[in-house]
Amino acid sequence: MPRLWESRYWSVVRPDAVYVWNSKKVKDKLSWYYRVMNDEAPAKFLMARKVGSNDIDLKNLSIEELWRLHDSLKTDFQKVLDKARIGRLSLKEVKEMEEPKTSFLDVKIEIANRILKECRFCEWRCGVNRHEKKGVCRLGIKSYVTTYFLHLGEEAPLVPSGTIFYGSCNFRCVYCQNYDISQLDPYSGIVVGPKELASIQEYLRLEGARNINHVGGDPTPNIHNILASLKYVNINVPQLWNSNMYLTPESLKLLIDVIDIWLPDFKYGNNKCALRLSAIKNYFEIITRNLKIICQSGDPIIIRHLVLPNHIECCTKPVLKWISCNCEVALVNIMDQYRPEFWVAKYPQRYPDIARRPTYDEINEAYTYADKLGIDYREVS
């Protein structure tokens, strides 16, 4: 695989995407992602396809039995992953391993399909059989890809990012910048199944993508199709989860063994703001629970925090404080690009606190506080 992101083209368009890797801090914190990106290590999903059993019929197992099997195979998978992480298992060696009749990935796919019948992918836990009707996310079993391309506007270590935008979302953010696909018309894209989604991923990688960036809307309602697509991706590429992270523990358990780098949003420092601005309950407890699991997993993570005007004390500072105490391994993108969109732009009188862009002083206060906490943000902000 040619390292197209190191070509002269990228050094002109996004020079920081090249020289960011001169930072020892970035290389250390994103070391696994860096090695998979450069084909020096196998992506997790490729290893998940090599661990399993030859004498199991998943269809005859209950959901409880499937989870027990999952946990048993997780032990075997972890041994393979640990070897790869310390450089004792190469991409070539993984490719040469025999594929079992029923893999760890197959078990994850089967569990996801069972969950889909009483959906609890996200913490709405609507319990809908999405084969028959749509959930809170307004999706059935179909996935809609609104667009896919090499994204040049992501954080420097991720550019060019092979970004796949999925229609729909489980949040209802009043200021959403992607409201057209997340809320107004989540079905505007092409319908994709696992094989079509795999083809998109291979195309993006061959075009020079450093990663496959699952985003939206939000990718969470599409977990079943995303996992199934990984059976057909026959090229090494880091999988990136770009999400609001309103996942259930079950969903995170399914994903954590196939995602190589995490790009979560951490929007609010309290539940009151989350409920008013995104119509989400128990936000802070759920997001911090999920982030803590990832931060303790050894996976690379870049946490995004969008600075909202008038929300420095209630949101920005609590978010940064939590990260400094619980996730020292993270790089943090303190984002200054908030602008009034969607309902805020249409009805500014309803949301006077966020009906403007953040000021220079507000952004500088966020940066100063991050410096005080020792947070690594400058390389990706």
LOPA-540038 format. One record per residue (C-alpha): residue number from 0; residue in one letter; x, y, z. Coordinates in nm, 4 decimals. Example, Ala and Ser with C-alpha at 12.3 -4.5 7.8 and 13.67 -1.06 7.14 Angstrom:
2
+------+------+----------+----------+----------+
| resi | resn |       xx |       yy |       zz |
+------+------+----------+----------+----------+
|    0 |    A |   1.2300 |  -0.4500 |   0.7800 |
|    1 |    S |   1.3670 |  -0.1060 |   0.7140 |
+------+------+----------+----------+----------+
This chain:
381
+------+------+----------+----------+----------+
| resi | resn |       xx |       yy |       zz |
+------+------+----------+----------+----------+
|    0 |    M |   0.0000 |   0.0000 |   0.0000 |
|    1 |    P |   0.1625 |   0.3274 |  -0.1072 |
|    2 |    R |   0.1723 |   0.5871 |   0.1673 |
|    3 |    L |  -0.0181 |   0.8421 |  -0.0389 |
|    4 |    W |  -0.0766 |   1.0704 |   0.2594 |
|    5 |    E |   0.2966 |   1.1438 |   0.2645 |
|    6 |    S |   0.2967 |   1.2599 |  -0.0959 |
|    7 |    R |   0.3715 |   1.6126 |  -0.2057 |
|    8 |    Y |   0.0003 |   1.6716 |  -0.2620 |
|    9 |    W |  -0.0874 |   1.6335 |   0.1064 |
|   10 |    S |   0.2140 |   1.8354 |   0.2151 |
|   11 |    V |   0.0666 |   2.1275 |   0.0176 |
|   12 |    V |  -0.3037 |   2.0837 |   0.0980 |
|   13 |    R |  -0.2651 |   1.9919 |   0.4651 |
|   14 |    P |   0.1023 |   2.0199 |   0.5602 |
|   15 |    D |   0.0135 |   1.9646 |   0.9259 |
|   16 |    A |  -0.1145 |   1.6164 |   0.8322 |
|   17 |    V |   0.2455 |   1.5286 |   0.7471 |
|   18 |    Y |   0.4503 |   1.7118 |   1.0087 |
|   19 |    V |   0.2146 |   1.6233 |   1.2974 |
|   20 |    W |   0.3892 |   1.2856 |   1.3018 |
|   21 |    N |   0.7139 |   1.4576 |   1.4016 |
|   22 |    S |   0.5550 |   1.4964 |   1.7452 |
|   23 |    K |   0.6662 |   1.2194 |   1.9793 |
|   24 |    K |   0.3567 |   1.2827 |   2.1891 |
|   25 |    V |   0.1253 |   1.2189 |   1.8946 |
|   26 |    K |   0.3174 |   0.9108 |   1.7849 |
|   27 |    D |   0.3106 |   0.7689 |   2.1362 |
|   28 |    K |  -0.0574 |   0.8341 |   2.1993 |
|   29 |    L |  -0.1659 |   0.7160 |   1.8555 |
|   30 |    S |   0.0945 |   0.4437 |   1.8135 |
|   31 |    W |  -0.1455 |   0.1567 |   1.7365 |
|   32 |    Y |  -0.3347 |   0.3640 |   1.4823 |
|   33 |    Y |  -0.0072 |   0.4813 |   1.3238 |
|   34 |    R |   0.1154 |   0.1254 |   1.2794 |
|   35 |    V |  -0.2119 |  -0.0014 |   1.1285 |
|   36 |    M |  -0.2305 |   0.3058 |   0.9053 |
|   37 |    N |   0.1134 |   0.2226 |   0.7668 |
|   38 |    D |   0.0406 |  -0.1520 |   0.7328 |
|   39 |    E |   0.2946 |  -0.2284 |   1.0039 |
|   40 |    A |   0.0226 |  -0.3966 |   1.2119 |
|   41 |    P |  -0.3095 |  -0.5670 |   1.1279 |
|   42 |    A |  -0.6375 |  -0.3857 |   1.1898 |
|   43 |    K |  -0.8368 |  -0.5410 |   1.4715 |
|   44 |    F |  -1.1187 |  -0.6635 |   1.2490 |
|   45 |    L |  -0.8755 |  -0.8800 |   1.0512 |
|   46 |    M |  -0.7664 |  -1.0516 |   1.3726 |
|   47 |    A |  -1.1285 |  -1.0903 |   1.4860 |
|   48 |    R |  -1.1839 |  -1.2937 |   1.1680 |
|   49 |    K |  -0.9019 |  -1.5337 |   1.2563 |
|   50 |    V |  -1.0176 |  -1.6290 |   1.6079 |
|   51 |    G |  -1.3106 |  -1.8680 |   1.6515 |
|   52 |    S |  -1.4325 |  -2.2263 |   1.6283 |
|   53 |    N |  -1.5123 |  -2.4827 |   1.3596 |
|   54 |    D |  -1.7958 |  -2.6665 |   1.5366 |
|   55 |    I |  -2.0518 |  -2.4080 |   1.6484 |
|   56 |    D |  -2.3928 |  -2.3293 |   1.4978 |
|   57 |    L |  -2.4732 |  -1.9777 |   1.6134 |
|   58 |    K |  -2.8380 |  -1.9972 |   1.5069 |
|   59 |    N |  -2.9087 |  -2.2614 |   1.7725 |
|   60 |    L |  -2.7678 |  -2.0507 |   2.0573 |
|   61 |    S |  -2.9672 |  -1.8202 |   2.2819 |
|   62 |    I |  -2.8531 |  -1.4617 |   2.3267 |
|   63 |    E |  -2.7130 |  -1.5534 |   2.6683 |
|   64 |    E |  -2.5161 |  -1.8411 |   2.5159 |
|   65 |    L |  -2.3899 |  -1.6119 |   2.2408 |
|   66 |    W |  -2.2565 |  -1.3650 |   2.4954 |
|   67 |    R |  -2.0825 |  -1.6442 |   2.6857 |
|   68 |    L |  -1.9230 |  -1.7625 |   2.3631 |
|   69 |    H |  -1.8276 |  -1.4025 |   2.2830 |
|   70 |    D |  -1.6536 |  -1.3638 |   2.6175 |
|   71 |    S |  -1.4712 |  -1.6931 |   2.5736 |
|   72 |    L |  -1.3447 |  -1.5999 |   2.2276 |
|   73 |    K |  -1.2552 |  -1.2536 |   2.3559 |
|   74 |    T |  -0.9869 |  -1.4193 |   2.5703 |
|   75 |    D |  -0.8347 |  -1.5836 |   2.2627 |
|   76 |    F |  -0.8649 |  -1.2631 |   2.0621 |
|   77 |    Q |  -0.6940 |  -1.0604 |   2.3343 |
|   78 |    K |  -0.3900 |  -1.2877 |   2.3199 |
|   79 |    V |  -0.3611 |  -1.2294 |   1.9445 |
|   80 |    L |  -0.4116 |  -0.8543 |   1.9855 |
|   81 |    D |  -0.1509 |  -0.8323 |   2.2615 |
|   82 |    K |   0.1051 |  -1.0003 |   2.0356 |
|   83 |    A |   0.0268 |  -0.7584 |   1.7554 |
|   84 |    R |   0.0511 |  -0.4590 |   1.9879 |
|   85 |    I |   0.4044 |  -0.5465 |   2.0945 |
|   86 |    G |   0.5140 |  -0.6190 |   1.7389 |
|   87 |    R |   0.5244 |  -0.9985 |   1.7646 |
|   88 |    L |   0.2490 |  -1.0549 |   1.5069 |
|   89 |    S |   0.2662 |  -0.8884 |   1.1673 |
|   90 |    L |  -0.0003 |  -0.8133 |   0.9096 |
|   91 |    K |   0.1507 |  -1.0780 |   0.6825 |
|   92 |    E |   0.1315 |  -1.3416 |   0.9572 |
|   93 |    V |  -0.2326 |  -1.2579 |   1.0319 |
|   94 |    K |  -0.3227 |  -1.2859 |   0.6651 |
|   95 |    E |  -0.1644 |  -1.6313 |   0.6577 |
|   96 |    M |  -0.3632 |  -1.7556 |   0.9590 |
|   97 |    E |  -0.6452 |  -1.9975 |   0.8831 |
|   98 |    E |  -0.9960 |  -1.8566 |   0.9121 |
|   99 |    P |  -1.2271 |  -2.0625 |   1.1344 |
|  100 |    K |  -1.5720 |  -2.1643 |   1.0196 |
|  101 |    T |  -1.7245 |  -1.9410 |   1.2878 |
|  102 |    S |  -1.5162 |  -1.6409 |   1.3833 |
|  103 |    F |  -1.5208 |  -1.3978 |   1.6743 |
|  104 |    L |  -1.6495 |  -1.1420 |   1.4240 |
|  105 |    D |  -1.9313 |  -1.3784 |   1.3201 |
|  106 |    V |  -2.0404 |  -1.4011 |   1.6840 |
|  107 |    K |  -2.0488 |  -1.0227 |   1.7102 |
|  108 |    I |  -2.2564 |  -0.9990 |   1.3928 |
|  109 |    E |  -2.5053 |  -1.2585 |   1.5190 |
|  110 |    I |  -2.5420 |  -1.0793 |   1.8531 |
|  111 |    A |  -2.5942 |  -0.7452 |   1.6760 |
|  112 |    N |  -2.8690 |  -0.8992 |   1.4620 |
|  113 |    R |  -3.0382 |  -1.0377 |   1.7740 |
|  114 |    I |  -3.0203 |  -0.6992 |   1.9465 |
|  115 |    L |  -3.1757 |  -0.5426 |   1.6360 |
|  116 |    K |  -3.4960 |  -0.7382 |   1.7044 |
|  117 |    E |  -3.5375 |  -0.5574 |   2.0364 |
|  118 |    C |  -3.3106 |  -0.2648 |   1.9713 |
|  119 |    R |  -3.0783 |  -0.1398 |   2.2403 |
|  120 |    F |  -2.7813 |  -0.0206 |   2.0353 |
|  121 |    C |  -2.8085 |   0.3198 |   2.2034 |
|  122 |    E |  -2.9219 |   0.4340 |   2.5447 |
|  123 |    W |  -3.2684 |   0.5218 |   2.4237 |
|  124 |    R |  -3.3199 |   0.1434 |   2.4522 |
|  125 |    C |  -3.6417 |   0.1750 |   2.2526 |
|  126 |    G |  -3.6804 |  -0.2031 |   2.2278 |
|  127 |    V |  -3.8227 |  -0.1860 |   1.8756 |
|  128 |    N |  -3.7968 |  -0.4796 |   1.6373 |
|  129 |    R |  -3.6313 |  -0.2845 |   1.3597 |
|  130 |    H |  -3.7108 |  -0.5588 |   1.1076 |
|  131 |    E |  -4.0747 |  -0.4498 |   1.1424 |
|  132 |    K |  -4.0701 |  -0.0808 |   1.2394 |
|  133 |    K |  -3.8337 |   0.2093 |   1.2924 |
|  134 |    G |  -3.6676 |   0.2904 |   1.6216 |
|  135 |    V |  -3.6125 |   0.6241 |   1.7908 |
|  136 |    C |  -3.3277 |   0.6674 |   1.5414 |
|  137 |    R |  -3.5940 |   0.6510 |   1.2658 |
|  138 |    L |  -3.4171 |   0.3595 |   1.0998 |
|  139 |    G |  -3.5207 |   0.0033 |   1.0305 |
|  140 |    I |  -3.2606 |  -0.2486 |   0.9180 |
|  141 |    K |  -3.1385 |  -0.0447 |   0.6194 |
|  142 |    S |  -2.8357 |   0.1835 |   0.6319 |
|  143 |    Y |  -2.8245 |   0.5028 |   0.4271 |
|  144 |    V |  -2.4892 |   0.6446 |   0.3216 |
|  145 |    T |  -2.5419 |   1.0080 |   0.2276 |
|  146 |    T |  -2.1868 |   1.0591 |   0.1024 |
|  147 |    Y |  -1.8343 |   0.9205 |   0.1268 |
|  148 |    F |  -1.5055 |   1.0862 |   0.0337 |
|  149 |    L |  -1.1514 |   1.1686 |   0.1424 |
|  150 |    H |  -1.2121 |   1.4262 |   0.4146 |
|  151 |    L |  -0.9437 |   1.6951 |   0.4431 |
|  152 |    G |  -1.1002 |   1.8844 |   0.7336 |
|  153 |    E |  -1.0468 |   1.6348 |   1.0163 |
|  154 |    E |  -0.7716 |   1.6394 |   1.2778 |
|  155 |    A |  -0.4217 |   1.6390 |   1.1282 |
|  156 |    P |  -0.3319 |   1.2757 |   1.2171 |
|  157 |    L |  -0.6485 |   1.1576 |   1.0426 |
|  158 |    V |  -0.6198 |   1.3433 |   0.7094 |
|  159 |    P |  -0.7048 |   1.2265 |   0.4498 |
|  160 |    S |  -0.9847 |   1.0440 |   0.6278 |
|  161 |    G |  -1.2021 |   0.7950 |   0.4406 |
|  162 |    T |  -1.5246 |   0.9384 |   0.5739 |
|  163 |    I |  -1.8593 |   0.7608 |   0.5447 |
|  164 |    F |  -2.1594 |   0.9730 |   0.6422 |
|  165 |    Y |  -2.4616 |   0.7729 |   0.7593 |
|  166 |    G |  -2.8101 |   0.9215 |   0.7615 |
|  167 |    S |  -3.0010 |   0.9661 |   1.0898 |
|  168 |    C |  -2.8969 |   1.0165 |   1.4495 |
|  169 |    N |  -3.0160 |   0.9358 |   1.8003 |
|  170 |    F |  -2.9565 |   1.2964 |   1.9155 |
|  171 |    R |  -3.1764 |   1.5958 |   1.8363 |
|  172 |    C |  -2.9214 |   1.8772 |   1.8641 |
|  173 |    V |  -3.0855 |   2.2142 |   1.8040 |
|  174 |    Y |  -2.7627 |   2.3510 |   1.6515 |
|  175 |    C |  -2.6645 |   2.0483 |   1.4388 |
|  176 |    Q |  -2.4454 |   2.1394 |   1.1422 |
|  177 |    N |  -2.5430 |   1.8179 |   0.9603 |
|  178 |    Y |  -2.9139 |   1.8559 |   1.0331 |
|  179 |    D |  -3.0056 |   1.7828 |   0.6709 |
|  180 |    I |  -2.8920 |   1.4197 |   0.6996 |
|  181 |    S |  -2.9263 |   1.3670 |   1.0740 |
|  182 |    Q |  -3.2785 |   1.5016 |   1.1254 |
|  183 |    L |  -3.4572 |   1.6452 |   0.8215 |
|  184 |    D |  -3.3948 |   1.3720 |   0.5630 |
|  185 |    P |  -3.1975 |   1.0753 |   0.6982 |
|  186 |    Y |  -3.2926 |   0.8671 |   0.3918 |
|  187 |    S |  -3.1406 |   1.0935 |   0.1289 |
|  188 |    G |  -2.8408 |   0.8716 |   0.0567 |
|  189 |    I |  -2.7879 |   0.5346 |  -0.1066 |
|  190 |    V |  -2.9026 |   0.2175 |   0.0648 |
|  191 |    V |  -2.6044 |  -0.0034 |   0.1475 |
|  192 |    G |  -2.5741 |  -0.3572 |   0.2713 |
|  193 |    P |  -2.2573 |  -0.5132 |   0.4168 |
|  194 |    K |  -2.0971 |  -0.5912 |   0.0795 |
|  195 |    E |  -2.1615 |  -0.2442 |  -0.0634 |
|  196 |    L |  -2.0271 |  -0.0878 |   0.2545 |
|  197 |    A |  -1.7151 |  -0.3047 |   0.2321 |
|  198 |    S |  -1.6603 |  -0.1944 |  -0.1271 |
|  199 |    I |  -1.6795 |   0.1714 |  -0.0213 |
|  200 |    Q |  -1.4168 |   0.1110 |   0.2463 |
|  201 |    E |  -1.1793 |  -0.0609 |   0.0051 |
|  202 |    Y |  -1.2259 |   0.2152 |  -0.2507 |
|  203 |    L |  -1.1471 |   0.4880 |   0.0041 |
|  204 |    R |  -0.8356 |   0.3084 |   0.1291 |
|  205 |    L |  -0.7038 |   0.2580 |  -0.2216 |
|  206 |    E |  -0.7638 |   0.6265 |  -0.2916 |
|  207 |    G |  -0.5277 |   0.7082 |  -0.0032 |
|  208 |    A |  -0.7427 |   0.7156 |   0.3108 |
|  209 |    R |  -0.5548 |   0.6850 |   0.6380 |
|  210 |    N |  -0.8640 |   0.5376 |   0.8033 |
|  211 |    I |  -1.2297 |   0.4508 |   0.7569 |
|  212 |    N |  -1.4245 |   0.7141 |   0.9462 |
|  213 |    H |  -1.7748 |   0.5978 |   1.0448 |
|  214 |    V |  -1.9750 |   0.9142 |   1.1166 |
|  215 |    G |  -2.3077 |   1.0793 |   1.0400 |
|  216 |    G |  -2.5557 |   1.1716 |   1.1784 |
|  217 |    D |  -2.4290 |   0.8973 |   1.4005 |
|  218 |    P |  -2.3073 |   0.5491 |   1.3086 |
|  219 |    T |  -2.4538 |   0.3761 |   1.6157 |
|  220 |    P |  -2.7895 |   0.2740 |   1.4616 |
|  221 |    N |  -2.5915 |   0.1019 |   1.1844 |
|  222 |    I |  -2.3788 |  -0.1244 |   1.4036 |
|  223 |    H |  -2.5280 |  -0.4416 |   1.2532 |
|  224 |    N |  -2.4343 |  -0.3480 |   0.8961 |
|  225 |    I |  -2.0968 |  -0.2000 |   0.9878 |
|  226 |    L |  -1.9905 |  -0.5161 |   1.1727 |
|  227 |    A |  -2.1175 |  -0.7362 |   0.8891 |
|  228 |    S |  -1.9265 |  -0.5285 |   0.6318 |
|  229 |    L |  -1.5985 |  -0.6179 |   0.8014 |
|  230 |    K |  -1.6375 |  -0.9788 |   0.6832 |
|  231 |    Y |  -1.5855 |  -0.8526 |   0.3278 |
|  232 |    V |  -1.3168 |  -0.5857 |   0.3682 |
|  233 |    N |  -1.0058 |  -0.7527 |   0.2272 |
|  234 |    I |  -0.7656 |  -0.4700 |   0.2806 |
|  235 |    N |  -0.5876 |  -0.3467 |   0.5917 |
|  236 |    V |  -0.7272 |  -0.0165 |   0.7155 |
|  237 |    P |  -0.7846 |   0.1346 |   1.0625 |
|  238 |    Q |  -1.1479 |   0.1560 |   1.1654 |
|  239 |    L |  -1.2416 |   0.4884 |   1.3274 |
|  240 |    W |  -1.5581 |   0.5428 |   1.5342 |
|  241 |    N |  -1.6718 |   0.9071 |   1.5132 |
|  242 |    S |  -1.9753 |   0.9249 |   1.7385 |
|  243 |    N |  -2.1723 |   1.1014 |   2.0086 |
|  244 |    M |  -2.0979 |   0.7864 |   2.2147 |
|  245 |    Y |  -2.4521 |   0.7428 |   2.3471 |
|  246 |    L |  -2.3917 |   0.3675 |   2.3277 |
|  247 |    T |  -2.5147 |   0.0883 |   2.5497 |
|  248 |    P |  -2.2505 |  -0.1314 |   2.7179 |
|  249 |    E |  -2.3530 |  -0.4125 |   2.4820 |
|  250 |    S |  -2.2820 |  -0.2021 |   2.1740 |
|  251 |    L |  -1.9477 |  -0.0870 |   2.3068 |
|  252 |    K |  -1.8581 |  -0.4485 |   2.3841 |
|  253 |    L |  -1.9303 |  -0.5430 |   2.0228 |
|  254 |    L |  -1.7279 |  -0.2546 |   1.8802 |
|  255 |    I |  -1.4227 |  -0.2365 |   2.1009 |
|  256 |    D |  -1.2555 |  -0.5388 |   1.9391 |
|  257 |    V |  -1.2844 |  -0.4024 |   1.5836 |
|  258 |    I |  -1.2283 |  -0.0264 |   1.6232 |
|  259 |    D |  -0.8660 |   0.0897 |   1.6038 |
|  260 |    I |  -0.9081 |   0.4565 |   1.6941 |
|  261 |    W |  -1.1906 |   0.6499 |   1.8615 |
|  262 |    L |  -1.3080 |   1.0023 |   1.7805 |
|  263 |    P |  -1.5890 |   1.0694 |   2.0303 |
|  264 |    D |  -1.7730 |   1.3913 |   2.0989 |
|  265 |    F |  -1.7876 |   1.5083 |   2.4603 |
|  266 |    K |  -2.0423 |   1.7856 |   2.4301 |
|  267 |    Y |  -2.1767 |   1.8741 |   2.7735 |
|  268 |    G |  -2.0524 |   1.8910 |   3.1303 |
|  269 |    N |  -2.3955 |   1.8264 |   3.2808 |
|  270 |    N |  -2.7287 |   1.6607 |   3.2054 |
|  271 |    K |  -2.9383 |   1.9768 |   3.2049 |
|  272 |    C |  -2.7658 |   2.1281 |   2.9008 |
|  273 |    A |  -2.7741 |   1.7945 |   2.7187 |
|  274 |    L |  -3.1473 |   1.7572 |   2.7712 |
|  275 |    R |  -3.2265 |   2.1125 |   2.6614 |
|  276 |    L |  -2.9967 |   2.1272 |   2.3577 |
|  277 |    S |  -2.9882 |   1.7629 |   2.2380 |
|  278 |    A |  -3.3002 |   1.6055 |   2.3957 |
|  279 |    I |  -3.0852 |   1.3427 |   2.5679 |
|  280 |    K |  -3.1251 |   1.2049 |   2.9206 |
|  281 |    N |  -2.8488 |   1.0988 |   3.1624 |
|  282 |    Y |  -2.5872 |   1.2290 |   2.9209 |
|  283 |    F |  -2.2911 |   1.2856 |   3.1496 |
|  284 |    E |  -2.3080 |   0.9484 |   3.3265 |
|  285 |    I |  -2.3468 |   0.7523 |   3.0018 |
|  286 |    I |  -2.0752 |   0.9313 |   2.8044 |
|  287 |    T |  -1.8186 |   0.9212 |   3.0847 |
|  288 |    R |  -1.8921 |   0.5515 |   3.1443 |
|  289 |    N |  -1.8176 |   0.4733 |   2.7802 |
|  290 |    L |  -1.5162 |   0.7020 |   2.7558 |
|  291 |    K |  -1.3643 |   0.5509 |   3.0679 |
|  292 |    I |  -1.3845 |   0.2010 |   2.9154 |
|  293 |    I |  -1.2100 |   0.3186 |   2.6002 |
|  294 |    C |  -0.9475 |   0.5165 |   2.7887 |
|  295 |    Q |  -0.8596 |   0.2063 |   2.9908 |
|  296 |    S |  -0.8524 |  -0.0242 |   2.6876 |
|  297 |    G |  -0.5206 |   0.0910 |   2.5412 |
|  298 |    D |  -0.6881 |   0.2144 |   2.2238 |
|  299 |    P |  -0.5901 |   0.5496 |   2.0679 |
|  300 |    I |  -0.8475 |   0.8215 |   2.1275 |
|  301 |    I |  -0.8981 |   1.1821 |   2.0197 |
|  302 |    I |  -1.1804 |   1.3464 |   2.2156 |
|  303 |    R |  -1.3648 |   1.6362 |   2.0556 |
|  304 |    H |  -1.5197 |   1.9141 |   2.2604 |
|  305 |    L |  -1.7118 |   2.1883 |   2.0805 |
|  306 |    V |  -1.6952 |   2.5115 |   2.2790 |
|  307 |    L |  -2.0422 |   2.6626 |   2.3049 |
|  308 |    P |  -2.0875 |   3.0342 |   2.3801 |
|  309 |    N |  -2.1869 |   3.1019 |   2.7414 |
|  310 |    H |  -2.1165 |   2.7369 |   2.8331 |
|  311 |    I |  -1.7568 |   2.7607 |   2.9539 |
|  312 |    E |  -1.8375 |   2.7102 |   3.3221 |
|  313 |    C |  -2.1222 |   2.4612 |   3.2890 |
|  314 |    C |  -1.9811 |   2.2486 |   3.0066 |
|  315 |    T |  -1.6270 |   2.3180 |   2.8842 |
|  316 |    K |  -1.4520 |   2.3226 |   3.2216 |
|  317 |    P |  -1.6276 |   2.0120 |   3.3640 |
|  318 |    V |  -1.5555 |   1.8224 |   3.0390 |
|  319 |    L |  -1.1864 |   1.9157 |   3.0401 |
|  320 |    K |  -1.1590 |   1.8451 |   3.4124 |
|  321 |    W |  -1.3064 |   1.4968 |   3.3675 |
|  322 |    I |  -1.0675 |   1.4203 |   3.0821 |
|  323 |    S |  -0.7650 |   1.5337 |   3.2836 |
|  324 |    C |  -0.8651 |   1.3069 |   3.5740 |
|  325 |    N |  -0.9804 |   1.0022 |   3.3789 |
|  326 |    C |  -0.8226 |   0.9928 |   3.0337 |
|  327 |    E |  -0.4630 |   1.1089 |   3.0265 |
|  328 |    V |  -0.4041 |   0.8941 |   2.7173 |
|  329 |    A |  -0.6306 |   1.1159 |   2.5053 |
|  330 |    L |  -0.5500 |   1.3890 |   2.2630 |
|  331 |    V |  -0.8228 |   1.6538 |   2.2829 |
|  332 |    N |  -0.9566 |   1.8741 |   2.0059 |
|  333 |    I |  -1.0964 |   2.1887 |   2.1679 |
|  334 |    M |  -1.3089 |   2.3080 |   1.8777 |
|  335 |    D |  -1.3791 |   2.6743 |   1.8100 |
|  336 |    Q |  -1.5997 |   2.6347 |   1.5010 |
|  337 |    Y |  -1.9430 |   2.6501 |   1.6623 |
|  338 |    R |  -2.1912 |   2.8602 |   1.4701 |
|  339 |    P |  -2.5687 |   2.8952 |   1.5121 |
|  340 |    E |  -2.7335 |   2.6430 |   1.2816 |
|  341 |    F |  -3.0653 |   2.4631 |   1.2379 |
|  342 |    W |  -3.3265 |   2.5582 |   1.5020 |
|  343 |    V |  -3.0933 |   2.8040 |   1.6750 |
|  344 |    A |  -3.0520 |   2.9983 |   1.3516 |
|  345 |    K |  -3.4248 |   2.9880 |   1.2805 |
|  346 |    Y |  -3.5433 |   3.0725 |   1.6330 |
|  347 |    P |  -3.2555 |   3.2552 |   1.8074 |
|  348 |    Q |  -3.4914 |   3.3967 |   2.0679 |
|  349 |    R |  -3.5501 |   3.0434 |   2.2003 |
|  350 |    Y |  -3.1787 |   2.9804 |   2.2475 |
|  351 |    P |  -3.0270 |   3.3193 |   2.3323 |
|  352 |    D |  -2.7292 |   3.1641 |   2.5112 |
|  353 |    I |  -2.5995 |   2.9932 |   2.1938 |
|  354 |    A |  -2.7343 |   3.2274 |   1.9272 |
|  355 |    R |  -2.3871 |   3.3593 |   1.8450 |
|  356 |    R |  -2.0373 |   3.2279 |   1.7810 |
|  357 |    P |  -1.7995 |   3.1930 |   2.0760 |
|  358 |    T |  -1.5759 |   3.4916 |   2.1365 |
|  359 |    Y |  -1.1972 |   3.4978 |   2.1266 |
|  360 |    D |  -1.1957 |   3.5380 |   2.5047 |
|  361 |    E |  -1.4131 |   3.2281 |   2.5521 |
|  362 |    I |  -1.1893 |   3.0132 |   2.3319 |
|  363 |    N |  -0.8782 |   3.1493 |   2.4997 |
|  364 |    E |  -1.0293 |   3.0715 |   2.8415 |
|  365 |    A |  -1.0863 |   2.7119 |   2.7312 |
|  366 |    Y |  -0.7272 |   2.6823 |   2.6069 |
|  367 |    T |  -0.5880 |   2.8385 |   2.9238 |
|  368 |    Y |  -0.7858 |   2.5978 |   3.1404 |
|  369 |    A |  -0.6667 |   2.3008 |   2.9325 |
|  370 |    D |  -0.3067 |   2.4184 |   2.9756 |
|  371 |    K |  -0.3614 |   2.4426 |   3.3514 |
|  372 |    L |  -0.4879 |   2.0825 |   3.3548 |
|  373 |    G |  -0.2000 |   1.9549 |   3.1409 |
|  374 |    I |  -0.4262 |   1.8365 |   2.8588 |
|  375 |    D |  -0.2657 |   1.7610 |   2.5215 |
|  376 |    Y |  -0.4762 |   1.9606 |   2.2774 |
|  377 |    R |  -0.2480 |   2.1822 |   2.0701 |
|  378 |    E |  -0.1494 |   1.9101 |   1.8215 |
|  379 |    V |  -0.5092 |   1.8434 |   1.7124 |
|  380 |    S |  -0.7011 |   2.1660 |   1.7893 |
+------+------+----------+----------+----------+
